[in-house]
Amino acid sequence: DQRPVNIFLAQSAYCRIDMHSSSEMDNEVGGALIGLWCVDRDTREQFVVVQHMLPARHTRQGSVYLTFTQDTLVDFHDELENNYAGKKIVGWYHTHPRMGIFLSHYDTWLHNHFFPEPWQVALVVEPHKALGGFFIRQADGSLNPTHYFGFYELNGNLGRSMVKWNNLQGNEKDN
């Protein structure tokens, strides 16, 4: 199916997101996705490369909500400026313990207000069932809160997939 933005996720970022997502199995956790927004010169296709993640500090959280406070957002921007020169906040992630992969009304509001760029993405992880999916705005700016997408894994030096989310299937070639 057609998506206006393809997502490439570095294995190191995936592993850190997966570890953070599993660190709190009863309450939601989340953070920022750091990397690059790019446009292919030839095809004009947009893509996002997620290279790093920043766990959200200064949050309010519970079993069915995660709130990024003003201090959370200031922390994200300070970290970006001090440690990730030339990178952008390309989106955010958070968990839905025992709830599945979707964006709630509040998640959609948060995404639209704090991550407003058309290419910024939202990742939801369900740590109990090991599920994950990205939410991407369509060309008209709309965001379907129940339709998620997979991603392209940027392999590190291991040459094999690190993804263990049960709903996503790798595209490895047999040797």
C-alpha positions in Angstrom: 0.0 0.0 0.0 1.1 3.6 -0.7 2.7 5.6 2.0 4.0 9.1 1.6 7.0 8.5 3.8 9.2 5.4 4.0 10.8 4.6 7.4 14.3 3.2 7.8 15.2 2.2 11.4 18.7 1.6 12.5 19.2 -1.7 14.4 20.8 0.2 17.3 17.8 2.5 17.6 15.4 -0.5 17.3 17.2 -2.3 20.1 17.2 0.7 22.4 13.5 1.3 21.7 12.7 -2.3 22.3 14.7 -2.4 25.6 13.1 0.9 26.8 9.6 -0.4 25.9 10.2 -3.6 27.9 11.5 -1.7 30.9 8.1 -0.9 32.3 5.4 -3.5 31.6 2.5 -1.9 33.5 2.8 1.8 32.6 3.3 3.6 29.3 6.8 4.8 28.4 8.1 6.7 25.4 10.5 9.1 23.8 11.7 10.9 20.8 12.9 9.4 17.5 16.1 11.2 16.2 17.4 11.1 12.7 17.1 12.6 9.3 14.2 13.5 6.9 15.3 13.1 3.3 13.9 13.4 -0.2 15.2 11.2 -3.0 16.6 13.6 -5.7 15.5 11.4 -8.6 12.1 10.1 -7.4 11.2 12.9 -5.0 10.0 10.2 -2.6 10.4 11.2 1.1 11.9 9.0 3.7 12.9 9.2 7.4 16.0 7.5 8.8 15.6 6.9 12.6 19.2 6.7 13.9 18.7 7.3 17.6 16.1 7.5 20.4 15.8 9.7 23.4 13.8 8.2 26.4 11.3 10.8 27.6 12.1 12.1 31.1 9.8 14.4 33.1 6.7 12.6 32.0 3.4 11.8 33.7 2.5 8.2 33.0 0.0 5.5 33.9 -1.3 2.2 32.5 -3.2 3.9 29.7 -1.5 7.3 29.2 1.8 9.0 28.7 2.1 12.8 28.9 5.1 14.7 27.6 5.5 17.8 29.8 7.1 21.1 28.8 10.3 19.8 30.6 10.2 16.7 28.5 10.2 18.7 25.3 12.9 21.1 26.5 15.0 18.0 27.4 14.5 16.6 23.9 15.6 19.8 22.2 18.6 20.3 24.6 19.8 16.7 23.9 19.3 17.2 20.2 21.3 20.5 20.2 24.1 19.2 22.5 24.5 15.6 21.2 22.9 15.2 17.7 24.1 18.1 15.6 22.5 18.1 12.2 19.7 15.7 13.2 16.0 16.2 13.7 13.2 14.9 15.8 11.6 12.7 13.2 8.9 11.5 15.5 8.1 9.8 18.8 7.4 6.4 20.2 5.4 5.1 23.2 4.1 1.9 24.5 0.6 0.5 24.9 0.9 -2.3 27.5 -1.7 -5.0 26.9 -3.7 -2.7 24.6 -2.5 -3.3 21.0 -1.2 -1.0 18.2 -3.3 2.1 17.6 -3.3 5.8 18.4 -5.8 7.0 21.0 -7.5 10.3 20.6 -4.9 11.8 23.0 -2.0 10.2 21.1 -3.4 11.7 17.8 -3.8 15.1 19.5 -0.2 14.9 20.9 1.2 13.9 17.5 -0.6 16.7 15.7 0.4 19.4 18.2 4.0 18.4 19.1 5.1 16.5 16.0 3.3 18.6 13.3 5.6 18.1 10.3 4.0 15.9 7.5 7.0 13.5 7.7 7.1 13.1 11.5 6.0 9.6 12.5 4.6 7.9 15.6 5.6 4.4 16.7 3.5 2.4 19.1 5.0 -0.7 20.8 3.0 -3.4 22.7 5.7 -5.0 24.9 3.7 -7.9 26.3 2.9 -9.4 22.8 6.1 -8.0 21.2 4.2 -5.9 18.6 5.1 -2.6 16.9 4.0 -0.3 14.2 4.5 3.2 12.7 1.8 5.7 12.0 2.3 8.0 9.1 0.4 11.0 7.8 -1.1 10.6 4.4 -0.5 13.0 1.5 -3.6 15.0 2.6 -2.2 15.3 6.1 -4.7 12.9 7.7 -3.6 10.3 10.2 -5.5 7.0 10.4 -5.2 6.0 14.1 -5.8 2.3 13.4 -3.6 1.7 10.3 0.1 1.2 11.0 3.1 0.5 8.8 6.3 -1.5 9.1 9.8 -0.2 8.4 13.0 -1.0 6.6 15.6 -2.3 9.0 19.1 -0.8 8.6 21.3 -3.8 9.4 24.4 -3.1 11.4 27.5 -5.3 11.2 25.6 -8.5 12.2 24.0 -8.9 8.7 20.9 -10.4 10.2 17.6 -9.0 11.5 17.3 -7.9 15.1 13.5 -7.3 14.9 11.5 -9.5 17.2 8.1 -7.8 16.9 5.7 -10.7 16.1 3.5 -8.7 13.7 6.3 -7.6 11.4 8.1 -9.9 9.0 11.6 -9.4 7.8 12.6 -9.6 4.2 15.8 -11.6 4.5 17.3 -13.5 1.6 18.2 -17.1 2.2 22.0 -17.8 1.9 
